[in-house]
Amino acid sequence: METLKALTERRSIRQYQEKPVTAEQIQEIIDIARFSPTWKNSQTVRYYAILDKELKDKIAEVGTLGFSKNGNNIRSASALIVLATIDGIAGYEKDGTPTTAKGSHWQSFDAGIACQSVCLTAYDKGLGTLIMGIYDEKKIAELISLPEGQSISALIAVGYADEAPTAPKRKTLDEILTIL
């Protein structure tokens, strides 16, 4: 798939078909996403793929801070990727001091790039995705046995789209671009 087509046509999917996503499909997606750029090539992003319906449903039930829309999205999708990052590396020197005033900001930056890579790769493979940011990190970390020293950065629902949303209205180029 052409990059520009993927960037302009991929949409957030909130309704999925009852068709399973396989471990092999997830592996293919993450195998590409691992090439995402990271702070000083630190490669601190970690992916936890949940295909087990019972665990996925438990996360939907107790891990969405009562935000029922995310719970429904998780239940509807065939798979859930919990995207995490190793703490204290991106944005920091080896001695632990921040390299710039942004400090740990770079950890989130790396996670965002990885999320985009997951979503575009999934789209290329005929799958829909939704990045979710409303979740109970502590409860989900317990449910998936997240190693100490890692933080959850996002949840990504993955499945076969059962909708074809149109593009939301975008700001004009004049509203967002300043050339100096």
C-alpha positions in Angstrom: 0.0 0.0 0.0 1.2 3.5 -0.7 2.2 5.5 2.3 0.1 8.6 1.3 -3.0 6.5 0.8 -2.6 4.9 4.2 -2.0 8.2 5.9 -5.1 9.8 4.3 -7.6 6.9 4.3 -7.0 5.0 7.5 -9.7 5.7 10.1 -10.4 4.9 13.7 -12.6 1.9 13.8 -15.2 1.4 16.6 -17.2 -1.5 15.2 -15.7 -4.8 14.3 -16.7 -8.0 12.6 -16.8 -11.2 14.6 -13.8 -12.6 12.8 -10.7 -13.6 14.7 -7.3 -11.9 14.3 -4.5 -14.4 14.5 -1.3 -14.4 16.5 0.5 -14.5 13.2 -1.2 -11.3 12.0 -0.2 -9.6 15.2 3.3 -10.8 14.9 3.5 -9.4 11.3 2.2 -6.0 12.5 4.6 -5.8 15.4 7.5 -7.0 13.3 7.0 -3.9 11.1 6.2 -1.5 14.0 9.5 -2.4 15.8 11.2 -0.3 13.1 9.6 2.8 14.4 12.1 5.5 15.4 12.8 6.0 19.1 14.9 8.3 21.2 18.6 7.6 20.5 17.4 4.2 19.0 16.6 3.1 22.6 13.8 0.8 21.3 11.9 0.9 24.7 8.4 0.3 23.3 6.9 -3.1 24.3 3.7 -4.7 23.0 1.3 -7.0 24.9 -1.1 -8.6 22.5 -4.3 -10.0 24.0 -6.2 -12.5 21.9 -7.8 -14.3 24.9 -11.4 -13.2 24.9 -11.8 -13.7 28.7 -8.8 -11.4 29.5 -9.9 -8.9 26.9 -13.4 -8.8 28.4 -11.9 -8.4 31.9 -9.9 -5.4 30.7 -13.0 -3.9 29.1 -14.9 -4.4 32.4 -12.4 -3.1 34.9 -9.7 -1.3 33.0 -11.5 1.6 31.3 -12.2 3.9 34.2 -16.0 3.5 33.7 -15.7 4.9 30.1 -18.2 2.4 28.5 -17.3 3.4 24.9 -13.8 2.0 25.4 -15.1 -1.0 27.1 -17.4 -1.7 24.1 -14.6 -1.1 21.7 -12.4 -3.6 23.5 -15.1 -6.2 23.6 -16.0 -5.7 20.0 -12.4 -6.0 18.6 -10.8 -9.4 18.1 -7.5 -8.3 19.6 -6.2 -5.7 22.0 -2.6 -4.4 22.0 -1.4 -2.9 25.2 1.4 -0.6 24.2 3.9 0.1 27.0 7.3 1.8 27.3 10.3 1.2 29.6 10.5 4.1 32.0 13.4 6.5 32.5 15.3 5.9 29.2 13.8 8.0 26.4 14.8 11.6 27.1 17.5 10.8 29.6 21.3 10.3 29.6 22.8 7.1 30.9 23.3 8.7 34.4 19.6 9.4 34.6 19.7 13.1 34.0 17.3 14.6 31.5 18.9 15.5 28.2 16.5 18.3 27.5 13.9 20.3 29.4 11.3 17.9 27.9 12.5 15.0 30.1 10.1 12.0 30.0 8.1 13.6 27.2 10.2 11.6 24.7 8.8 8.4 26.2 5.3 9.4 25.1 6.6 10.6 21.8 8.2 7.2 21.0 4.9 5.5 22.0 2.9 7.8 19.7 5.2 6.9 16.7 4.8 3.2 17.5 1.0 3.5 17.8 0.9 5.1 14.3 3.1 2.4 12.9 0.9 -0.3 14.4 -2.3 1.3 13.0 -0.9 1.9 9.5 0.6 -1.6 9.3 -2.7 -3.1 10.4 -4.6 -1.0 7.9 -2.2 -2.3 5.2 -3.1 -5.8 6.2 -6.8 -5.2 6.0 -7.4 -4.6 9.7 -9.0 -1.7 11.6 -7.6 -0.1 14.7 -8.5 2.3 17.4 -6.0 4.0 19.8 -7.5 4.5 23.2 -6.2 6.7 26.0 -8.8 6.3 28.7 -7.8 3.3 30.8 -6.9 2.3 34.3 -3.2 1.7 34.1 -2.8 0.0 37.5 -5.6 -2.5 36.9 -4.5 -3.4 33.4 -0.9 -3.7 34.5 -2.0 -6.2 37.1 -4.1 -8.2 34.7 -1.3 -8.5 32.1 1.5 -8.8 34.7 3.3 -5.8 33.3 6.9 -5.8 34.4 8.0 -3.2 36.9 9.6 -0.2 35.3 7.2 -0.2 32.4 4.2 2.2 31.8 1.2 1.7 29.6 1.1 4.3 26.9 -2.0 3.3 25.0 -4.5 0.6 24.2 -5.1 -0.3 20.5 -8.1 -2.3 19.5 -7.5 -4.5 16.4 -10.0 -6.3 14.2 -11.8 -6.5 10.9 -13.8 -3.3 10.4 -17.5 -3.5 10.4 -17.9 0.2 9.4 -16.4 2.6 6.9 -16.2 6.0 8.6 -15.7 9.1 6.6 -12.9 11.4 7.3 -13.6 13.9 10.1 -13.4 17.6 9.2 -9.8 18.8 9.3 -8.4 22.3 9.8 -7.2 24.0 6.7 -3.5 24.2 6.0 -3.6 28.0 6.6 -4.9 27.3 10.2 -2.1 24.9 11.1 1.0 25.9 9.0 3.2 28.9 9.6 6.1 29.3 7.2 8.8 31.7 8.4 
